[in-house]
């Protein structure tokens, strides 16, 4: 990946500031073992297989020759012709079954958006936890929270649907 692009991503993340004003955390219990749920959702581009609002995911990323950092960027083509959302993976914990990512651009009413998707054991099943911090952009705080809550709830319902198959 070109160094300028990685620098632009880094600058965007740093401009987010130390804390965001808004927070959304949603969770859903899934009657499937954590390893099975992680197998469904753990790949950064697997969201196209379980989120009903994502038509397609395009994954890109290259090693930066100078420091060996690999940045995975996904482009999410949103259903209904709403556009493409670009997000960069910022952390991954295969053992802990979680990954974090930041919003770069697209048709979301947010800025300084950072999120984590995680799978946790829960008895014989799992709990999927999706959380984000962000600032509203182009709409009220309440409307932005409602929008992100709807995105998370639709995704968690999709995970439940896919694991029940």
MOCOR-V858632 format. One record per residue. RES is the residue in three letters. SS is DSSP state (H for helix, E for strand, C for the rest). PSI is psi in radians with two decimals (999 if undefined). D_LAST is the distance of its C-alpha to the last C-alpha in Angstrom with 1 decimal. Layout:
BEGIN
res=RES ss=SS psi=PSI d_last=D_LAST
res=RES ss=SS psi=PSI d_last=D_LAST
END
This chain:
BEGIN
res=UNK ss=C psi=2.51 d_last=37.9
res=UNK ss=C psi=2.43 d_last=41.2
res=UNK ss=H psi=-0.66 d_last=42.8
res=UNK ss=H psi=-0.68 d_last=43.6
res=UNK ss=H psi=-0.76 d_last=40.0
res=UNK ss=H psi=-0.66 d_last=39.1
res=UNK ss=H psi=-0.71 d_last=42.2
res=UNK ss=H psi=-0.72 d_last=41.2
res=UNK ss=H psi=-0.81 d_last=37.8
res=UNK ss=H psi=-0.74 d_last=39.6
res=UNK ss=H psi=-0.69 d_last=42.1
res=UNK ss=H psi=-0.72 d_last=39.5
res=UNK ss=H psi=-0.71 d_last=37.8
res=UNK ss=H psi=-0.58 d_last=41.2
res=UNK ss=C psi=-0.17 d_last=42.3
res=UNK ss=C psi=-0.40 d_last=39.5
res=UNK ss=C psi=3.01 d_last=41.8
res=UNK ss=C psi=-0.45 d_last=41.2
res=UNK ss=C psi=2.56 d_last=39.3
res=UNK ss=C psi=2.74 d_last=37.5
res=UNK ss=C psi=-0.55 d_last=38.2
res=UNK ss=E psi=2.71 d_last=34.7
res=UNK ss=E psi=2.42 d_last=31.7
res=UNK ss=E psi=2.28 d_last=28.1
res=UNK ss=E psi=2.20 d_last=25.7
res=UNK ss=E psi=2.59 d_last=22.4
res=UNK ss=E psi=2.79 d_last=19.9
res=UNK ss=E psi=2.32 d_last=16.8
res=UNK ss=E psi=2.36 d_last=15.7
res=UNK ss=E psi=2.20 d_last=12.2
res=UNK ss=C psi=0.96 d_last=11.4
res=UNK ss=C psi=2.62 d_last=10.7
res=UNK ss=C psi=2.57 d_last=13.7
res=UNK ss=H psi=-0.73 d_last=15.6
res=UNK ss=H psi=-0.64 d_last=15.6
res=UNK ss=H psi=-0.70 d_last=11.8
res=UNK ss=H psi=-0.76 d_last=11.9
res=UNK ss=H psi=-0.63 d_last=15.1
res=UNK ss=H psi=-0.57 d_last=13.8
res=UNK ss=H psi=-0.77 d_last=11.6
res=UNK ss=H psi=-0.18 d_last=14.5
res=UNK ss=C psi=-0.52 d_last=17.6
res=UNK ss=C psi=2.37 d_last=18.9
res=UNK ss=C psi=-0.48 d_last=21.2
res=UNK ss=C psi=0.06 d_last=20.0
res=UNK ss=C psi=-0.22 d_last=16.2
res=UNK ss=H psi=-0.49 d_last=16.5
res=UNK ss=H psi=-0.34 d_last=16.3
res=UNK ss=H psi=-0.27 d_last=12.6
res=UNK ss=H psi=-0.30 d_last=11.7
res=UNK ss=C psi=2.09 d_last=14.9
res=UNK ss=C psi=-0.27 d_last=15.4
res=UNK ss=C psi=-0.10 d_last=19.1
res=UNK ss=E psi=2.07 d_last=19.2
res=UNK ss=E psi=-0.71 d_last=19.8
res=UNK ss=E psi=2.62 d_last=20.7
res=UNK ss=E psi=2.32 d_last=21.7
res=UNK ss=E psi=2.05 d_last=24.9
res=UNK ss=E psi=2.35 d_last=25.7
res=UNK ss=E psi=2.79 d_last=29.4
res=UNK ss=C psi=2.54 d_last=31.5
res=UNK ss=C psi=2.75 d_last=34.5
res=UNK ss=E psi=2.41 d_last=36.6
res=UNK ss=C psi=2.06 d_last=39.7
res=UNK ss=C psi=-0.50 d_last=42.6
res=UNK ss=C psi=-0.71 d_last=44.7
res=UNK ss=C psi=0.07 d_last=42.7
res=UNK ss=C psi=0.16 d_last=39.6
res=UNK ss=C psi=2.33 d_last=37.2
res=UNK ss=E psi=2.13 d_last=33.9
res=UNK ss=C psi=2.11 d_last=32.5
res=UNK ss=C psi=2.23 d_last=29.1
res=UNK ss=E psi=2.32 d_last=28.9
res=UNK ss=E psi=2.45 d_last=26.0
res=UNK ss=E psi=2.07 d_last=26.6
res=UNK ss=E psi=1.97 d_last=24.0
res=UNK ss=E psi=2.02 d_last=24.5
res=UNK ss=E psi=2.39 d_last=23.8
res=UNK ss=H psi=2.71 d_last=22.7
res=UNK ss=H psi=0.20 d_last=25.5
res=UNK ss=H psi=0.43 d_last=28.2
res=UNK ss=C psi=-0.17 d_last=28.8
res=UNK ss=E psi=-2.88 d_last=29.5
res=UNK ss=E psi=2.37 d_last=28.4
res=UNK ss=E psi=2.29 d_last=28.0
res=UNK ss=E psi=2.28 d_last=29.3
res=UNK ss=E psi=2.59 d_last=28.4
res=UNK ss=E psi=2.33 d_last=29.6
res=UNK ss=E psi=2.26 d_last=28.0
res=UNK ss=E psi=-0.32 d_last=30.6
res=UNK ss=E psi=2.63 d_last=29.3
res=UNK ss=E psi=2.36 d_last=26.6
res=UNK ss=E psi=1.62 d_last=26.2
res=UNK ss=C psi=-0.76 d_last=23.8
res=UNK ss=C psi=-0.74 d_last=24.8
res=UNK ss=C psi=-0.04 d_last=24.5
res=UNK ss=C psi=1.05 d_last=21.2
res=UNK ss=E psi=2.72 d_last=22.6
res=UNK ss=E psi=2.70 d_last=24.1
res=UNK ss=E psi=2.69 d_last=26.6
res=UNK ss=E psi=2.82 d_last=27.6
res=UNK ss=E psi=2.56 d_last=30.3
res=UNK ss=E psi=2.31 d_last=30.6
res=UNK ss=E psi=-0.94 d_last=33.1
res=UNK ss=E psi=2.85 d_last=33.2
res=UNK ss=C psi=-3.04 d_last=31.6
res=UNK ss=C psi=0.93 d_last=31.1
res=UNK ss=C psi=2.56 d_last=30.4
res=UNK ss=C psi=0.80 d_last=33.1
res=UNK ss=E psi=2.83 d_last=33.6
res=UNK ss=E psi=2.88 d_last=35.6
res=UNK ss=E psi=0.70 d_last=35.8
res=UNK ss=E psi=2.16 d_last=32.0
res=UNK ss=E psi=2.29 d_last=30.6
res=UNK ss=E psi=2.78 d_last=27.0
res=UNK ss=E psi=2.39 d_last=25.0
res=UNK ss=E psi=2.19 d_last=21.3
res=UNK ss=E psi=2.63 d_last=20.7
res=UNK ss=E psi=2.27 d_last=18.4
res=UNK ss=E psi=2.51 d_last=20.2
res=UNK ss=E psi=2.53 d_last=19.7
res=UNK ss=E psi=1.59 d_last=19.6
res=UNK ss=C psi=-2.21 d_last=20.2
res=UNK ss=C psi=-0.05 d_last=17.3
res=UNK ss=E psi=-2.59 d_last=15.0
res=UNK ss=E psi=2.81 d_last=15.8
res=UNK ss=E psi=2.23 d_last=17.4
res=UNK ss=E psi=2.25 d_last=17.1
res=UNK ss=E psi=2.21 d_last=20.6
res=UNK ss=E psi=2.10 d_last=21.7
res=UNK ss=E psi=2.67 d_last=25.4
res=UNK ss=E psi=2.63 d_last=28.1
res=UNK ss=E psi=2.55 d_last=31.8
res=UNK ss=E psi=2.97 d_last=33.6
res=UNK ss=E psi=2.52 d_last=36.5
res=UNK ss=E psi=2.56 d_last=36.2
res=UNK ss=C psi=2.09 d_last=37.6
res=UNK ss=C psi=0.04 d_last=38.6
res=UNK ss=C psi=3.01 d_last=37.6
res=UNK ss=C psi=2.79 d_last=38.2
res=UNK ss=H psi=-0.80 d_last=36.7
res=UNK ss=H psi=-0.71 d_last=35.0
res=UNK ss=H psi=-0.68 d_last=33.5
res=UNK ss=H psi=-0.74 d_last=32.3
res=UNK ss=H psi=-0.77 d_last=30.7
res=UNK ss=H psi=-0.69 d_last=29.0
res=UNK ss=H psi=-0.87 d_last=27.8
res=UNK ss=H psi=-0.68 d_last=26.3
res=UNK ss=H psi=-0.76 d_last=24.8
res=UNK ss=H psi=-0.70 d_last=23.0
res=UNK ss=H psi=-0.82 d_last=21.7
res=UNK ss=H psi=-0.80 d_last=20.4
res=UNK ss=H psi=-0.71 d_last=18.9
res=UNK ss=H psi=-0.71 d_last=17.1
res=UNK ss=H psi=-0.75 d_last=15.8
res=UNK ss=H psi=-0.65 d_last=14.7
res=UNK ss=H psi=-0.66 d_last=12.9
res=UNK ss=H psi=-0.69 d_last=11.1
res=UNK ss=H psi=-0.80 d_last=10.3
res=UNK ss=H psi=-0.74 d_last=9.0
res=UNK ss=H psi=-0.83 d_last=6.8
res=UNK ss=H psi=-0.61 d_last=5.5
res=UNK ss=H psi=-0.33 d_last=5.5
res=UNK ss=C psi=-0.19 d_last=3.8
res=UNK ss=C psi=999 d_last=0.0
END
